[in-house]
Amino acid sequence: MTPVHAPFPATRLRRTRATPALRALVRENALEVGDLIWPVFVRAGEGIEEPVPSMPGVMRRSVDKIVEAAVEADALGIGAMCIFPYTGIEERTEDCAGAWDPQNHANRAIAAIKARFPNMAVMSDVALDTYNINGHDGFVEDGIIVNDRTVEALVKMSLAQAEAGVDIIGPSDMMDGRIGAIRTALEETGHQDVTILSYAAKYASAFYGPFRDAVGASGALTGDKKTYQMDPANSDEALRLVARDLAEGADMVMVKPGLPYLDICRRVKDAFGAPTFAYQVSGEYSMIKAAAQNGWIDEERVMMESLMAFKRAGCDGVLSYFAPAAARLLNG
């Protein structure tokens, strides 16, 4: 686009900023409640709401309390929730068998939400890290995170979630070939309508720390995830990964983290035009909360400004722990 306008003073670009009504008329992007996916953490037990210390305002909830959170989401108009399981070290094993247990916390939460709110879009997380004694997204053999054996496990995990009633499968593991394998398995087992939102461009980021606390992975993780998550220095690689996942059957794609990677969001949307999402991850959330608690920023204004940034960068929606607070503001 090449802007064309008369020279000053015939053109005064401040004219359209003069009043709230004029600003509204020329506003280029809009944030709506329907753009938000609310990530929540489920744990064992009953009647439990346990604060996550590194994520002010975020809770680990038992399944019954997850359903209460769904009641809140529905009342606010939030149409999608994403379920992440918290697992203690005693629940983790080297074979990661809990990942595809039909009665694990995540699958019970999926089923419970769908039973109460059939029209709520429930998203799952597909990776082995919350069930793995090593804290990695894949099986570890001789210090190496192996790909193909992990993909076989991810397929079993996805099918268990589909049987529980999940609407959106969210593979976050970054193994090669997992989208095609999961899509084929879903088709072959009668789950052809289950949607895949691929974490296609997931970076090996330092912004994930509070999340790992929330799911119990911080103490379990040995080493790092740089052999399968992306190098933060790379941009073209993200486009190759998105192209691959779309070609293998992903319906939607995600960039993670969010704000530090808005350039990637823009490139992905411009290159492919596919439904594109970003994850405003735990570190982004906690930094805003911490600065606000210290009186350094206006939390509500920064929250809304940060969410609008995703829309401006081309995202169709965003996973954010701010979803309920943002929805309340958007609803007036």
C-alpha positions in Angstrom: 0.0 0.0 0.0 1.2 3.4 -0.9 -0.5 6.2 1.1 -1.6 9.2 -1.0 -2.6 12.5 0.6 -2.3 16.2 -0.1 0.5 18.1 1.5 0.1 19.9 4.8 -2.1 21.8 5.6 -4.7 20.3 3.3 -3.9 17.0 5.0 -3.9 17.1 8.8 -3.6 13.5 10.0 -4.7 14.6 13.5 -8.2 15.4 12.2 -9.4 11.8 12.5 -8.0 11.5 16.0 -9.8 14.5 17.4 -12.8 12.8 19.1 -13.7 9.3 20.4 -16.3 9.0 17.6 -13.9 9.9 14.9 -11.3 7.5 16.3 -13.9 4.7 16.4 -14.8 5.3 12.7 -11.2 4.9 11.5 -10.1 2.1 13.9 -8.4 -0.6 11.9 -8.7 -3.5 14.3 -11.1 -4.7 16.9 -10.8 -7.1 19.8 -13.8 -9.2 20.7 -14.6 -11.7 23.4 -14.9 -14.3 20.7 -11.2 -13.9 19.9 -10.2 -15.2 23.3 -9.2 -18.8 24.4 -8.9 -19.2 28.2 -6.1 -21.6 29.3 -6.9 -23.3 32.7 -5.0 -25.8 34.8 -6.6 -28.9 36.2 -5.4 -31.1 39.0 -6.4 -34.1 41.1 -8.8 -33.8 44.0 -12.2 -32.2 44.6 -13.2 -28.7 45.7 -9.6 -27.4 45.1 -8.6 -23.9 43.8 -4.9 -23.7 44.4 -3.1 -20.4 43.5 0.0 -20.6 41.2 2.5 -18.3 43.0 4.3 -17.2 39.9 1.1 -16.4 38.1 -1.0 -14.0 40.3 -4.7 -14.6 39.9 -4.3 -18.0 38.2 -5.4 -21.2 39.9 -4.9 -24.9 39.6 -8.4 -26.3 39.9 -9.9 -29.7 40.5 -12.4 -30.9 37.8 -15.5 -29.7 39.7 -13.9 -26.2 40.0 -12.9 -26.4 36.3 -16.6 -26.7 35.5 -17.3 -23.7 37.7 -14.7 -21.8 35.6 -16.6 -22.9 32.5 -19.7 -21.4 34.0 -17.8 -18.1 34.4 -16.5 -18.3 30.8 -20.0 -19.0 29.4 -21.5 -16.1 31.3 -18.8 -13.8 29.9 -19.2 -15.0 26.4 -15.8 -16.8 26.2 -16.5 -19.6 23.8 -13.3 -21.6 24.1 -11.2 -23.0 27.0 -7.8 -24.9 26.9 -7.1 -27.6 29.4 -3.6 -28.2 30.9 -3.0 -30.8 33.5 -1.0 -30.3 36.7 0.8 -33.5 37.7 2.9 -34.1 40.8 6.2 -36.0 40.5 4.5 -39.1 41.9 2.1 -39.1 38.8 5.0 -39.0 36.3 6.6 -42.0 34.7 9.2 -42.8 32.0 6.6 -44.5 29.8 4.2 -41.5 30.1 1.2 -43.8 30.1 -0.9 -41.3 32.0 -1.0 -39.1 28.9 -3.5 -41.4 27.2 -5.3 -42.6 30.3 -9.1 -42.0 29.6 -9.5 -41.0 33.2 -6.6 -38.6 33.6 -7.4 -35.1 34.9 -7.4 -33.4 31.5 -9.8 -36.0 29.9 -12.2 -35.9 32.9 -12.2 -32.1 32.7 -12.9 -32.2 28.9 -15.8 -34.5 29.4 -17.2 -32.5 32.4 -17.1 -29.2 30.5 -18.8 -30.8 27.4 -21.5 -32.4 29.5 -22.4 -29.0 31.1 -21.7 -26.8 28.0 -22.0 -28.8 24.8 -21.3 -25.7 22.7 -18.2 -24.7 24.5 -15.1 -25.3 22.3 -12.7 -27.3 24.5 -9.0 -27.4 23.5 -6.5 -29.8 24.7 -2.7 -29.9 25.0 -0.9 -32.8 23.3 2.7 -33.3 24.6 4.3 -35.6 27.1 5.9 -33.1 29.4 3.2 -33.1 32.1 3.4 -36.9 32.3 7.1 -37.4 31.7 9.4 -38.0 34.7 12.0 -36.1 32.6 9.8 -33.1 32.0 10.3 -33.3 28.2 7.7 -33.2 25.5 8.9 -36.5 24.1 10.5 -39.8 25.3 14.1 -39.5 26.4 16.5 -42.3 25.4 20.2 -42.0 26.2 19.8 -38.3 26.7 18.1 -37.8 23.4 14.5 -36.8 22.9 13.4 -39.3 20.3 10.9 -38.3 17.6 9.1 -41.3 16.0 8.3 -43.2 19.2 7.0 -40.0 20.7 4.7 -39.4 17.8 3.1 -42.8 18.3 2.4 -41.8 21.9 1.0 -38.4 20.9 -1.4 -40.2 18.6 -2.7 -42.3 21.5 -3.0 -39.2 23.6 -5.0 -37.4 20.9 -7.4 -40.3 20.5 -8.0 -40.4 24.2 -8.8 -36.7 24.2 -11.1 -37.1 21.1 -13.0 -39.9 22.9 -13.4 -37.5 25.9 -15.1 -35.0 23.6 -12.4 -32.5 22.8 -13.1 -30.1 20.0 -9.6 -28.8 19.3 -6.4 -30.9 19.5 -3.4 -28.7 20.4 -0.1 -30.5 19.6 2.5 -28.4 21.4 5.4 -31.0 21.3 7.2 -29.8 18.1 8.0 -33.4 17.0 8.3 -33.9 13.2 5.4 -35.6 11.5 3.0 -35.5 14.4 0.3 -33.5 12.6 0.0 -36.0 9.8 0.0 -38.9 12.2 -2.7 -37.4 14.4 -4.9 -36.3 11.5 -4.7 -39.8 9.9 -5.6 -41.5 13.2 -8.5 -39.1 13.8 -9.9 -39.8 10.4 -9.5 -43.6 10.8 -11.3 -43.7 14.1 -14.4 -41.6 13.2 -13.1 -38.3 14.7 -12.9 -36.5 11.4 -14.6 -33.4 12.8 -12.0 -32.8 15.6 -10.0 -29.7 14.8 -6.2 -29.4 15.0 -4.7 -26.1 16.2 -1.0 -26.8 15.7 1.7 -25.1 17.8 3.5 -24.8 14.5 6.1 -22.2 15.5 6.9 -22.8 19.1 10.1 -21.2 20.2 12.6 -22.4 22.9 11.7 -19.4 25.0 12.6 -18.2 28.5 9.0 -16.9 28.8 7.6 -20.3 29.8 8.9 -20.4 33.4 5.7 -19.7 35.3 3.8 -22.2 33.2 6.2 -24.9 34.1 5.5 -24.1 37.7 1.8 -24.3 37.0 1.9 -27.8 35.5 4.6 -29.1 37.9 7.3 -29.5 35.2 9.9 -27.1 36.6 11.5 -29.6 39.0 11.1 -32.5 36.6 12.8 -31.0 33.5 16.4 -32.1 32.9 18.3 -30.2 30.3 16.5 -27.9 27.8 14.2 -28.2 24.9 16.3 -26.6 22.2 16.6 -29.8 20.0 12.9 -29.6 19.2 11.6 -26.1 20.0 12.6 -23.3 17.6 15.7 -21.1 17.9 14.5 -17.5 18.8 16.8 -16.2 16.1 14.9 -17.9 13.3 12.0 -16.5 11.2 12.1 -18.2 7.8 12.1 -21.6 9.6 8.7 -20.7 11.2 7.2 -20.4 7.7 8.6 -23.8 6.7 7.1 -25.4 9.9 3.7 -23.7 9.3 3.7 -24.8 5.7 4.5 -28.4 6.7 1.8 -28.6 9.4 -0.9 -27.1 7.1 0.1 -29.6 4.4 -0.2 -32.5 7.0 -3.8 -31.5 8.0 -3.6 -28.7 10.6 -6.8 -26.6 10.5 -5.3 -23.7 12.4 -1.8 -22.7 13.4 -0.2 -21.0 16.4 2.9 -18.9 17.2 4.2 -19.2 20.7 5.2 -17.1 22.7 3.1 -14.1 21.6 4.3 -10.5 22.1 8.1 -11.1 21.4 7.1 -12.9 18.2 4.5 -10.5 16.6 6.7 -10.4 13.5 6.2 -14.1 13.1 2.4 -13.8 13.5 2.4 -11.2 10.7 4.5 -13.2 8.4 2.5 -16.4 8.9 -0.8 -14.6 8.3 0.4 -12.9 5.2 2.1 -16.0 3.8 -0.7 -18.5 4.3 -4.0 -16.7 5.2 -4.8 -19.6 7.5 -6.5 -19.1 10.9 -3.6 -17.9 13.0 -3.4 -17.7 16.7 -0.8 -16.6 19.3 -0.3 -17.7 22.9 0.3 -14.9 25.3 2.3 -17.1 27.5 2.8 -17.2 31.3 5.9 -15.1 31.4 4.2 -12.3 29.4 1.2 -12.5 31.8 3.2 -12.5 34.9 5.4 -9.6 33.9 2.3 -7.4 33.3 0.8 -8.6 36.6 4.0 -7.9 38.6 4.6 -4.5 37.1 1.0 -3.6 37.8 1.2 -4.8 41.4 4.2 -2.5 41.9 2.3 0.4 40.5 4.5 0.8 37.5 1.8 0.4 34.8 -1.9 0.5 34.5 -2.8 -3.2 34.4 -6.1 -2.9 32.5 -4.8 -0.6 29.8 -1.6 -2.6 29.3 -3.6 -5.8 29.2 -5.9 -4.5 26.5 -3.1 -2.9 24.5 -1.2 -6.2 24.5 -4.2 -8.1 23.3 -4.9 -5.6 20.6 -1.3 -6.1 19.4 -2.1 -9.7 18.4 -5.0 -8.5 16.3 -2.9 -5.8 14.6 -0.3 -8.5 13.8 -2.9 -10.5 12.0 -4.0 -13.0 14.6 -7.5 -14.3 14.5 -7.4 -15.1 18.2 -5.2 -15.4 21.3 -4.8 -17.8 24.2 -4.5 -15.6 27.2 -4.8 -15.9 31.0 -6.3 -12.4 30.9 -9.3 -13.8 29.0 -11.9 -13.4 31.9 -10.6 -9.9 32.8 -10.5 -8.8 29.2 -14.0 -10.2 28.6 -15.4 -8.2 31.5 -14.0 -5.0 30.1 -15.1 -5.8 26.5 -18.6 -6.5 27.8 -18.8 -3.1 29.5 
